[in-house]
């Protein structure tokens, strides 16, 4: 076969392979766009790579020009580098997931996340405001024993609030907070299996409960130790609860409106995505537990410092979830 015929016959294959290689270095959006316009899918690439190797061997045996040989050699080497390179270490994959993949997952379910945020925040704020006007409502939500317990915990006259806990107790509480926080997150996500109603219920109950405690303690003048304690870990903990609720809502919607998939398939797809979201949520709750045990309990730190750190953490969480992963290519 003449060189011109050989190139004309296989030119489209080479261009498609070049397009796929180019997409590896582009952003996730650009890569998806190119694949949607006729470029190779990842499943087609190994077979196409083997054909490129065959074409190179044929071109060499037939004595084709250096231009054709160099082009095929470059395609073969580039394809080998992508297909057979050593996978990144686990810590790099974990860092990539937390810094890029997880924020993109959150943004891909923005509708569910905003609904979860509203369902959680509105009852919280409503109860807080109501208790400033009608303090007696606290006993409609909590028992007198529970109210007394919270008052003892945040009594400004208690000298322990000026010193914090001992380091040994900090480690004990760290383990307690991890168990408590992650169990709440898992219950919120799993509640989505009940057509999403369970996730909504857990969010509302937590919003009402937190709003009641905060509203009552603030109303009776116990706000200073309370706010200094919660402000540090709140950015990670409260946001994580909302994200777990959003993941649960997505799970429920897959049952109610499976779209083009069978319900079992839609649930499986949502479950995989939800499990990845829960990994990020678990990380956030772990960070929140660490802050709560070793920073929040140190009441001797001035309130201005506590609030400043809290503001920086809220900003960090917002920037991470809002912009993390933008411009980062899909993982090969």
C-alpha positions in Angstrom: 0.0 0.0 0.0 1.3 3.4 -0.9 2.1 5.9 1.9 -0.6 8.3 0.8 -3.3 5.6 0.9 -2.1 4.4 4.3 -2.2 7.9 5.8 -5.7 8.6 4.3 -7.1 5.4 5.6 -5.9 5.8 9.2 -5.8 9.5 9.6 -9.1 9.7 11.4 -8.0 7.1 14.0 -4.8 9.1 14.6 -6.6 12.4 15.0 -9.1 10.8 17.5 -6.2 9.4 19.5 -4.4 12.8 19.5 -7.7 14.4 20.7 -8.0 12.0 23.5 -4.4 12.6 24.6 -5.0 16.3 24.5 -8.1 16.0 26.6 -6.0 14.4 29.4 -4.3 17.8 30.0 -7.4 19.9 29.8 -10.0 20.8 32.5 -12.8 18.4 33.3 -15.3 20.5 31.4 -13.2 20.7 28.3 -12.5 17.0 28.4 -16.2 16.2 28.6 -17.0 18.6 25.8 -14.5 17.0 23.5 -15.7 13.5 24.3 -19.2 14.6 23.5 -18.1 15.7 20.0 -16.8 12.4 18.7 -13.5 11.9 20.5 -12.5 8.5 22.0 -14.0 7.3 25.2 -11.7 5.8 27.8 -13.0 2.3 27.1 -11.9 2.6 23.4 -8.4 3.7 24.1 -6.5 0.4 24.8 -7.7 -1.1 21.5 -6.9 2.1 19.6 -3.4 2.2 21.2 -2.7 -1.3 20.0 -3.7 -0.3 16.5 -1.3 2.7 16.6 1.5 0.2 17.5 0.5 -2.0 14.6 0.5 1.0 12.2 4.0 2.0 13.4 5.3 -1.5 12.8 3.7 -1.5 9.3 5.1 1.9 8.5 8.6 0.8 9.5 8.5 -2.4 7.5 7.2 -0.6 4.4 9.9 2.2 4.6 7.5 5.1 4.9 8.8 8.6 5.3 10.3 9.9 8.6 7.3 12.3 9.0 4.9 9.4 9.2 7.2 7.4 11.4 7.9 10.3 13.8 4.2 11.0 14.1 3.2 7.4 14.9 6.2 7.1 17.3 5.1 10.2 19.2 1.6 8.9 19.4 2.8 5.5 20.6 5.1 7.0 23.3 2.4 9.5 24.5 -0.2 6.7 24.7 2.2 4.4 26.6 2.9 7.2 29.1 -0.8 7.7 29.8 -1.9 4.1 29.9 1.0 2.5 31.7 2.3 5.2 34.1 2.6 4.4 37.8 -0.5 5.5 39.7 0.0 8.3 42.1 0.6 7.4 45.8 -2.5 7.0 48.0 -1.8 10.2 49.9 -1.9 12.1 46.6 -5.2 10.5 45.6 -6.6 11.3 49.0 -5.5 14.9 48.8 -6.9 15.3 45.3 -10.2 13.9 46.5 -10.5 16.3 49.4 -9.2 19.4 47.6 -10.8 18.9 44.2 -13.2 15.9 43.7 -15.2 16.4 46.9 -16.0 20.1 46.3 -17.0 19.3 42.7 -19.3 16.6 44.0 -20.9 19.0 46.4 -21.4 21.6 43.6 -22.8 19.0 41.3 -25.7 18.5 43.8 -26.1 22.2 44.5 -29.9 22.0 44.4 -30.1 19.3 47.1 -27.5 21.1 49.2 -29.3 24.4 49.2 -32.6 22.7 50.1 -30.9 20.9 53.0 -29.3 24.1 54.2 -32.7 25.8 54.2 -34.4 22.9 56.0 -31.7 23.0 58.7 -31.1 26.8 59.1 -34.7 28.1 59.1 -35.9 26.0 62.1 -32.6 26.9 63.9 -33.0 30.6 63.4 -36.8 30.5 64.1 -36.4 28.8 67.4 -33.6 31.1 68.5 -35.7 34.2 67.7 -38.8 32.8 69.3 -37.0 32.1 72.6 -35.8 35.7 72.8 -39.5 36.7 72.8 -41.1 33.8 74.6 -38.5 32.1 76.9 -41.0 29.7 78.3 -41.2 27.8 75.0 -37.9 26.1 75.8 -39.9 23.7 78.1 -42.1 22.7 75.1 -39.0 21.3 73.3 -36.7 20.1 76.2 -37.4 18.6 79.6 -36.6 20.6 82.7 -33.7 18.2 83.4 -32.2 18.8 80.0 -32.5 22.6 80.4 -30.8 22.4 83.8 -28.0 20.3 82.4 -27.3 22.8 79.6 -27.4 25.7 82.1 -24.8 23.9 84.2 -22.6 23.2 81.2 -22.4 26.9 80.2 -22.8 28.7 83.5 -20.5 31.8 83.3 -19.8 31.6 87.1 -18.3 28.1 86.8 -14.5 28.5 87.1 -13.8 25.7 84.7 -14.9 27.9 81.8 -11.9 30.1 82.4 -9.4 27.3 82.3 -10.7 24.6 80.0 -10.2 20.8 80.4 -7.0 18.9 81.1 -5.2 17.4 78.2 -6.2 13.8 79.1 -9.9 14.8 79.1 -9.4 16.5 75.7 -8.3 13.2 74.2 -11.3 11.4 75.7 -13.7 14.1 74.4 -12.0 13.9 71.0 -13.0 10.3 70.7 -16.5 11.1 72.0 -17.0 13.9 69.5 -15.8 11.7 66.6 -18.4 9.1 67.4 -21.2 11.6 68.0 -20.5 13.7 65.0 -20.1 10.9 62.5 -23.1 9.0 63.8 -25.3 12.2 63.2 -23.9 12.5 59.7 -24.6 8.9 58.8 -28.1 9.0 60.2 -28.8 12.1 58.2 -27.5 10.5 55.0 -29.2 7.1 55.6 -32.5 8.9 56.2 -32.6 9.6 52.5 -33.5 6.0 51.9 -37.1 6.8 53.2 -37.8 8.8 50.0 -35.7 11.6 51.4 -38.2 12.2 54.2 -35.8 10.8 56.8 -33.0 13.2 55.9 -35.4 16.1 56.1 -36.6 15.0 59.5 -33.1 14.6 60.9 -32.2 18.1 59.6 -35.3 19.7 61.1 -34.8 18.0 64.4 -31.2 19.1 64.6 -32.1 22.6 63.6 -34.8 22.9 66.2 -32.6 21.3 68.9 -29.6 23.6 68.3 -31.8 26.7 67.9 -33.5 25.8 71.2 -30.3 25.4 73.2 -28.6 28.4 71.7 -31.7 30.6 72.1 -32.4 29.7 75.7 -28.8 30.1 76.9 -28.4 33.4 75.1 -31.6 34.7 76.5 -30.6 33.9 80.1 -27.2 35.6 79.7 -25.1 32.4 79.3 -24.1 33.3 75.7 -20.5 34.2 76.3 -19.1 30.7 77.2 -21.5 29.1 74.7 -20.5 31.2 71.7 -16.8 31.0 72.5 -17.1 27.2 72.7 -19.1 26.6 69.5 -17.7 29.2 67.1 -14.5 27.3 66.3 -15.9 23.9 65.2 -19.2 25.2 63.9 -17.9 25.9 60.3 -17.0 22.3 59.7 -19.6 20.6 61.9 -22.7 22.5 60.8 -21.7 22.5 57.1 -21.0 18.8 57.2 -24.5 18.1 58.7 -26.1 20.1 55.8 -24.0 18.2 53.2 -24.9 14.8 54.7 -28.6 15.9 54.4 -28.1 17.0 50.8 -26.6 13.6 50.0 -29.5 11.9 51.7 -32.0 14.0 49.6 -30.2 12.9 46.4 -30.6 9.3 47.6 -34.3 9.9 48.1 -34.8 11.7 44.8 -33.3 8.7 43.0 -36.2 6.6 44.3 -38.9 9.2 43.6 -37.7 10.3 40.2 -35.2 7.8 38.7 -35.3 9.5 35.3 -34.0 7.3 32.4 -32.8 4.6 34.8 -34.6 1.8 36.6 -35.1 2.7 40.3 -32.6 0.1 41.5 -30.0 1.4 39.0 -30.7 5.0 39.9 -30.4 4.2 43.6 -27.1 2.4 43.0 -25.7 5.4 41.2 -26.9 7.8 43.9 -25.5 5.5 46.5 -22.0 5.5 45.0 -22.1 9.3 44.7 -23.5 9.6 48.2 -20.8 7.3 49.6 -18.1 9.6 48.2 -19.9 12.6 49.6 -20.0 10.9 53.0 -16.2 10.4 52.9 -15.8 14.1 52.6 -18.4 14.7 55.3 -16.6 12.3 57.6 -13.3 14.2 57.1 -15.1 17.5 57.9 -16.6 16.0 61.1 -13.2 14.6 62.1 -11.7 18.1 61.7 -14.7 19.5 63.7 -14.1 17.0 66.5 -10.4 17.8 66.7 -11.2 21.6 66.9 -13.9 21.0 69.4 -11.7 18.9 71.7 -8.5 20.9 71.6 -9.5 24.5 70.7 -13.1 25.1 71.6 -12.7 23.8 75.1 -9.9 26.4 75.8 -12.1 29.1 77.2 -9.0 31.1 78.4 -8.5 32.3 74.8 -10.0 35.8 74.4 -13.4 36.0 72.7 -12.0 38.3 69.9 -9.4 35.6 69.0 -12.0 32.8 69.0 -14.4 34.8 66.8 -11.6 35.8 64.4 -10.5 32.2 64.0 -14.1 31.2 63.4 -14.5 33.9 60.7 -11.4 32.6 58.9 -12.6 29.0 59.1 -16.0 29.9 57.7 -14.3 31.7 54.8 -11.9 28.7 54.3 -14.9 26.3 54.1 -16.8 28.5 51.7 -13.8 29.0 49.4 -13.0 25.2 49.5 -16.5 24.1 48.6 -17.2 26.9 46.2 -13.9 26.9 44.2 -12.1 23.7 45.0 -11.3 21.6 41.9 -12.1 24.4 39.4 -9.7 24.1 36.5 -8.4 20.7 37.6 -8.6 17.9 35.0 -10.6 14.7 35.5 -8.4 12.0 37.1 -7.3 9.5 34.5 
